[in-house]
Amino acid sequence: MKKILLVFTFFLPFSTIAQVQSIHRNTKIETMVQEISPVKLEEYIQGLVSFGTRHSLSEEEEGRGIEAARQYVLSTFKSFEAASEGRLSSKIDYFTVEVDGRRIPEDVRMGNVMATLKGTDPNDDRMFIVSGHLDSRVSDVMNAESDAPGANDDGSGVAALMEMARIMSKRSFSATVIFVAVSGEEQGLKGAAHLAKRAKEEDWNLAAMVNNDMIGNSASSGTKLRDNTRVRVFSEGVPLYETDEMAKLRQYTNGENDSKSRQLARYIKEVGERYVDQLEVKLVYRNDRFLRGGDHTPFSREGFTAVRICEYNENYTQQHQDLRTDEGVEYGDLPEHIDYEYLRKNTGINLAVLASLALAPSVPQEVGIDVSQLTNNTTIRWEAPENGKAKGYYVLMRETSSPVWEKKFFTDNTSLTLPYSKDNYFFAVQAVGEGMVESRAVFPKPVR
């Protein structure tokens, strides 16, 4: 039997159109989001700041420097292993970065601290990575001696990983989630580049990568704005890794706004706002901030689906600054500048998204839009996901000028015909699993 449910409904009172949105929260995910503790987040950040500097080139000393910080993060991850009943395992993935004549003056050993929450379905080899960078710096990127607290950049991202691992390790998920605190971000994205290359060479089924870099500050410098109700997600349109075939299809379908990373960004907005109140996810249509990049960039270059989550307002008096007070202005990335309620919200978005993706089936296969004849109807066809069981599917629709999906139609079939013209709308398909958790959306290819 074919079932179609229009999730967004409309009514017309007093000649004014209003929209009623039906919200379904999965109880398991909602409970996890509610467990996030601002007190724990502050504890983790204070712990990271206590090592003085976490510069990637800092000397190995007891209680100071990046290696001591790595051991702290590792021991924290390991403290969660017992409650995971064997699902969580933690280690430091060490590697050597060779001298590059720029920010690496001599060969140096670096390490990414990784906590892997193994999926429970032996037939599901999907992996999801969520990251933050452990290293910190002051004004001079080569200064490895001065105190560099790095409370927000990127203690906030690492603290979010630690809190997510604490909560999620107590639960089981079909797919594998990897929490990783990378090193060498300030020296040229070294840790992320190492991990992305490793994932490519070892043929990981890496379904998505979410990078968190500066998610704990709600006040801007200069403009003096203060807002803990918005957060940015950066995503590439035209992929950094694109074959000739991919480029032809993108141009043929006008799909420059529908890359896999852009679909992940939309997913983060929908799921994040579903589970975290008083927080709007703003989609920024660029890979990263103007002329800059982050730890998701090496993954994008290797062809993986990757995005960056970042605070809405940035305070440049606290980023990459020597600790000082100048003309009454306090400079430095100190823990007292963190908005821990804002960090709680942003951690909640991460947790909701990673939990939803890891619980949901994988994406539908062979998603196509029928172009065999000219018609004002649109027919979409697809095949079942490779991993997990789909209890149904959402066909998503939006006007070509809309940044987000506007309507979702549910069906338990593997095709659907809608009375909307493909000339005027874009479409995509999601798989839906138990508890109504959805996969990332897939943009259709033309089929005849």
Residue pairs with C-beta under 8 A, 6 or more apart in sequence:
1 412
2 411
2 412
2 413
3 392
3 410
3 411
3 412
4 409
4 410
4 411
4 416
5 409
5 410
6 407
6 408
6 409
7 21
7 22
7 394
7 407
7 408
7 409
7 410
8 19
8 20
8 21
8 22
8 406
8 407
8 408
9 19
9 20
9 22
10 17
10 18
10 19
10 20
11 18
11 20
12 18
23 274
24 274
24 436
25 274
25 275
26 356
26 359
26 435
26 436
26 437
27 435
28 171
28 355
28 359
28 435
29 275
29 351
29 352
29 355
29 356
29 359
29 437
30 275
32 167
32 168
32 171
32 351
32 352
32 355
33 275
33 276
33 348
33 351
33 352
35 167
36 163
36 167
36 344
36 347
36 348
36 351
37 163
37 344
38 340
38 341
38 343
38 344
40 162
40 163
40 166
41 159
41 160
41 163
41 216
41 340
41 343
41 344
41 347
42 335
42 338
42 340
44 76
44 155
44 158
44 159
44 162
44 163
45 151
45 155
45 156
45 159
45 216
45 335
45 338
46 335
47 72
47 76
48 54
48 69
48 72
48 73
48 134
48 150
48 151
48 155
48 158
48 159
49 149
49 150
49 151
49 155
49 334
49 335
50 63
51 63
51 64
51 65
51 66
51 68
51 69
51 72
52 64
52 65
52 147
52 148
53 64
53 65
53 66
53 136
53 138
53 144
53 145
53 146
53 147
53 148
54 65
54 66
54 69
54 134
54 135
54 136
54 148
54 150
55 65
55 66
55 135
55 136
55 137
55 143
55 144
55 148
55 186
56 66
56 108
56 110
56 135
56 144
56 183
56 184
56 185
56 186
56 187
56 190
57 104
57 105
57 108
57 142
57 144
57 187
58 64
58 65
58 66
58 67
58 144
58 145
59 65
59 144
60 67
60 68
61 68
62 68
66 134
66 135
66 183
67 111
69 134
70 92
70 111
70 113
70 134
70 181
70 183
73 113
73 134
73 158
73 162
73 181
74 90
74 91
74 92
74 113
76 162
77 88
77 90
77 113
77 115
77 162
77 165
77 179
78 90
80 88
80 115
80 165
80 166
80 169
81 88
81 89
81 90
81 169
83 169
83 170
84 117
84 169
84 170
87 117
87 118
87 120
87 169
87 172
88 115
88 116
88 117
88 118
88 165
88 169
89 115
89 116
89 118
90 113
90 114
90 115
90 116
91 113
91 114
92 111
92 112
92 113
92 114
93 111
93 112
93 114
93 194
93 195
93 198
94 109
94 110
94 111
95 109
95 110
95 111
95 112
95 194
96 107
96 108
96 109
96 110
97 104
97 107
97 108
97 109
97 110
97 184
97 187
97 190
97 194
98 104
98 107
99 105
99 106
99 107
100 188
102 188
103 141
103 142
103 186
103 187
103 188
104 187
104 188
104 190
105 142
110 183
110 184
110 190
110 191
110 194
111 183
111 191
112 180
112 181
112 182
112 183
112 191
112 194
112 195
113 134
113 180
113 181
114 178
114 179
114 180
114 181
115 161
115 165
115 169
115 178
115 179
115 180
116 176
116 177
116 178
116 179
117 165
117 168
117 169
117 173
117 176
117 177
117 178
117 179
118 176
119 126
119 173
119 174
119 175
119 176
119 177
119 358
120 172
120 173
120 174
121 174
121 175
121 387
121 388
123 387
124 174
124 175
124 362
124 387
124 388
125 176
125 205
125 387
126 174
126 175
126 176
126 205
126 207
126 358
126 362
126 387
127 175
127 176
127 177
127 178
127 199
127 204
127 205
127 206
127 207
128 175
128 176
128 177
128 178
128 206
128 207
128 208
128 209
128 210
128 354
128 357
128 358
129 177
129 178
129 180
129 195
129 199
129 206
129 208
129 209
129 210
129 299
130 161
130 164
130 177
130 178
130 179
130 180
130 209
130 210
130 211
130 212
130 350
130 354
131 157
131 161
131 179
131 180
131 181
131 182
131 192
131 209
131 210
131 211
131 212
131 295
131 296
132 154
132 156
132 157
132 158
132 159
132 160
132 161
132 181
132 182
132 211
132 212
132 213
133 154
133 157
133 158
133 181
133 182
133 183
133 184
133 185
133 186
133 191
133 192
133 213
133 295
134 154
134 158
134 181
134 182
134 183
134 191
135 150
135 183
135 184
135 185
135 186
135 187
135 191
136 148
136 149
136 150
136 153
136 154
136 155
136 186
136 333
137 143
137 148
137 150
137 186
137 320
138 146
138 147
138 148
138 320
138 321
138 322
138 323
139 320
139 321
139 322
140 322
141 186
141 187
141 320
146 322
146 323
147 323
148 333
149 155
149 323
149 332
149 333
149 334
149 335
150 333
151 216
151 333
151 334
151 335
151 337
151 338
152 214
152 216
152 217
152 311
152 318
152 319
152 333
152 337
152 338
153 213
153 214
153 318
153 319
153 320
153 333
154 185
154 212
154 213
154 214
155 216
155 333
155 335
156 212
156 214
156 215
156 216
156 217
156 338
156 343
156 346
157 211
157 212
157 213
157 214
157 215
158 181
159 216
159 343
159 347
160 212
160 215
160 343
160 346
160 347
160 350
161 179
161 180
161 181
161 212
162 179
163 347
164 179
164 347
164 350
164 351
164 354
165 179
167 351
168 177
168 351
168 354
168 355
171 355
173 355
173 358
173 359
174 358
174 359
174 360
174 387
174 388
175 207
175 357
175 358
175 362
175 387
176 358
177 354
177 358
180 195
182 191
182 192
182 195
182 295
183 190
183 191
184 190
184 191
184 192
184 194
185 191
185 192
185 213
185 294
185 295
186 320
189 293
189 294
189 295
189 297
189 298
191 295
192 211
192 295
192 296
192 297
192 298
192 299
193 298
195 298
196 298
196 299
196 301
196 302
196 304
197 298
197 302
199 206
199 299
199 302
199 304
200 302
200 303
200 304
206 299
206 304
206 305
207 305
207 357
207 362
207 363
207 440
208 264
208 304
208 305
208 306
208 357
208 440
209 296
209 299
209 304
209 305
209 306
209 307
210 264
210 268
210 296
210 306
210 307
210 309
210 350
210 353
210 354
211 294
211 295
211 296
211 299
211 306
211 307
211 308
211 309
212 308
212 309
212 310
212 346
212 350
213 294
213 295
213 308
213 309
213 310
214 310
214 311
214 314
214 319
215 231
215 309
215 310
215 311
215 342
215 343
215 346
215 347
216 311
216 338
216 339
216 340
216 342
216 343
216 346
217 311
217 313
217 314
217 315
217 318
217 337
217 338
217 339
217 342
218 226
218 227
218 228
218 311
218 312
218 313
218 339
218 342
219 225
219 226
219 313
219 315
219 337
219 339
220 226
220 313
220 314
220 315
221 314
221 315
221 316
221 317
221 318
222 316
223 313
225 313
226 313
227 312
227 313
228 279
228 339
228 341
228 342
228 345
229 278
229 279
229 280
230 279
230 280
230 281
230 282
230 312
231 279
231 280
231 281
231 282
231 309
231 310
231 311
231 312
231 345
231 346
231 349
232 281
232 282
232 284
232 309
232 310
232 311
232 312
233 265
233 268
233 269
233 281
233 282
233 283
233 284
233 307
233 308
233 309
233 310
234 265
234 284
234 286
234 287
234 288
234 289
234 294
234 296
234 307
234 308
234 310
235 259
235 261
235 262
235 264
235 265
235 283
235 284
235 285
235 287
235 307
235 308
236 259
236 261
236 262
236 286
236 287
236 300
237 256
237 257
237 259
237 262
237 285
237 286
238 250
238 256
238 259
239 246
239 259
239 260
239 261
239 300
239 303
240 287
240 297
240 300
240 301
241 300
241 301
241 302
241 303
242 250
249 255
249 445
250 256
250 259
252 446
253 443
253 445
253 446
254 400
255 443
257 285
257 403
258 426
258 428
258 443
260 305
260 440
261 300
261 305
261 306
261 307
262 285
263 305
263 428
263 440
263 441
263 442
263 443
264 305
264 306
264 307
264 440
265 283
265 307
266 283
266 403
266 404
266 405
266 441
267 353
267 357
267 438
267 440
267 441
268 281
268 307
268 309
268 349
268 353
269 281
269 283
269 404
270 404
270 405
271 349
271 352
271 353
271 356
271 438
272 279
272 281
272 348
272 349
272 352
272 353
273 279
273 280
273 281
274 352
275 348
275 349
275 352
276 345
276 348
276 349
276 352
278 345
279 345
279 346
279 348
279 349
281 349
282 312
283 403
283 404
285 403
287 293
287 296
287 297
287 300
287 308
288 294
288 296
288 297
288 308
289 310
294 308
294 310
295 308
296 306
296 307
296 308
297 306
299 306
300 306
305 440
309 346
309 349
309 350
311 342
311 346
315 337
317 329
317 330
317 331
318 331
318 332
318 333
318 334
318 337
319 333
320 333
321 331
321 332
321 333
322 331
322 332
323 331
323 332
323 334
324 330
324 331
324 332
325 331
356 437
356 438
357 439
357 440
359 433
359 435
359 437
360 388
360 431
360 432
360 433
360 437
360 438
360 439
361 385
361 387
361 388
361 389
361 390
361 431
361 432
361 433
361 439
362 385
362 386
362 387
362 388
362 431
362 439
363 385
363 430
363 431
363 439
363 440
363 441
363 442
364 382
364 383
364 384
364 385
364 390
364 393
364 414
364 429
364 430
364 431
364 439
364 442
365 382
365 383
365 384
365 385
365 386
366 381
366 382
366 383
367 380
367 381
367 382
367 428
367 429
367 442
367 443
367 444
367 445
368 380
368 381
368 382
368 444
368 445
368 446
368 447
369 378
369 379
369 380
369 422
369 427
369 444
369 445
369 446
369 447
370 378
370 379
370 380
370 381
370 447
370 448
371 422
371 446
371 447
371 448
372 447
372 448
376 419
376 420
376 421
377 417
377 418
377 419
377 420
377 421
378 417
378 418
378 420
378 421
378 422
378 425
378 427
379 415
379 416
379 417
379 418
380 395
380 415
380 416
380 417
380 418
380 427
380 429
380 444
381 414
381 415
381 447
382 393
382 414
382 415
382 429
382 442
382 444
383 414
384 390
384 414
384 431
385 431
385 439
388 431
388 433
389 433
389 434
390 431
390 432
390 433
391 412
391 432
391 433
391 434
392 410
392 411
392 412
392 432
393 410
393 411
393 412
393 413
393 414
393 416
393 429
393 430
393 431
393 432
394 408
394 409
394 410
394 429
394 430
394 432
394 438
394 441
395 408
395 409
395 411
395 416
395 418
395 427
395 428
395 429
396 405
396 407
396 408
396 409
396 427
396 428
396 429
396 430
396 441
397 405
397 406
397 407
397 408
397 409
397 418
397 420
397 425
397 426
397 427
398 404
398 405
398 406
398 407
398 425
398 426
399 406
399 424
399 425
399 426
400 424
400 425
400 426
405 428
405 441
408 430
409 416
409 418
410 432
418 427
426 443
427 443
427 444
428 441
428 442
428 443
428 444
429 441
429 442
429 444
430 438
430 439
430 440
430 441
430 442
431 438
431 439
432 438
432 439
433 439
